[in-house]
Amino acid sequence: MVLKMNDYIITSDNMADLPESYIRENKLQTMSLTYMLDGGIYSEDNPLPYKEFYAKMRAGSMPTTSQVNPEEAKIKLQEFLKINKNIIHIAFSSGLSGTYNSVSIAAREIMEEQPDCKITVIDSLCASMGEGLFVHKALELQKAGKSYEEVVEWLETHKKNVVHIFTVDDLFHLYRGGRVSRTAAVLGTMINLKPILHVDDEGHLFPVAKVRGRKKSLTALVDAMEKQIGSWRDKYDVVFISHGDCESDAEYVKKQIEERLGLHNFLINPIGPTIGAHAGPGTVALFYMGDVR
């Protein structure tokens, strides 16, 4: 049986870093990864304002994060099933978290217990607003009347076309996450070296270049977009930009894209604390559809 647009819902998690207004408008259901900071435990249900979160990080606080376990995932999926018994769940990259695996385990258990429901868990291979862009594409397909099966097929076919390119302002957050050595962090900081990173085809963070100076690193994001957008420029919908409490830098990237590529539809939002715990204040990330990552 082919499931039409009203016969299923699309769900995701808070790692997509979508604005609350977008989530409300699209009635998007999400599950939440948690983080710990200064003795407190925070989640979607118990949020810490992002500016307060980043202020604490700048002052030296070191947050830690926790993935969704199978039991938590099962509880959330059962809540979603009260809305609709057919679910397409778009999960945070398996290359960065075990959450996809947890949700997959929970989905299989539920479908064994409730054979009348259908849950497809998609490994987005995406993070932050890259995952958000992937979710946005799914929702737009649903609004266009695409069936459950058509949306799943599109997502599986095009997940590696969601390009992530970003830069960080403080190398020590990458050092804490094991992305660079302590020596590289110290030396890079001394000479004002800024890494350019992306999310590869396996959903892992991977450094692709180094430039000296903040403005050059922001410009490098747009340089990469010019090279990678390819045939998707003719199918352009929207560009997503996220930032670690540095909105002016996100706006600088937006302006460059407008001037150099002639694109004018953007969604800009702060990087949520669960991603921000690893990337740190001052991160700027650019997300768009491209021929290759």
Secondary structure, DSSP 4 states (H G I P E B T S, - for coil): ----GGG-EEEEEGGG---HHHHHHTT-EEE--EEEETTEEE-SSS---HHHHHHHHHTT---EEEPPPHHHHHHHHHHHHTT-SEEEEEE--TTT-SHHHHHHHHHHHHHHH-TT-EEEEEE----HHHHHHHHHHHHHHHHTT--HHHHHHHHHHHGGGEEEEEE-S-HHHHHHTTSS-HHHHHHHHHTTEEEEEEE-TTS-EEEEEEEESHHHHHHHHHHHHHHH-GGGGGG---EEEEESS-HHHHHHHHHHHHHHH----EEEEEPPHHHHHHH-TT-EEEEEE-S--
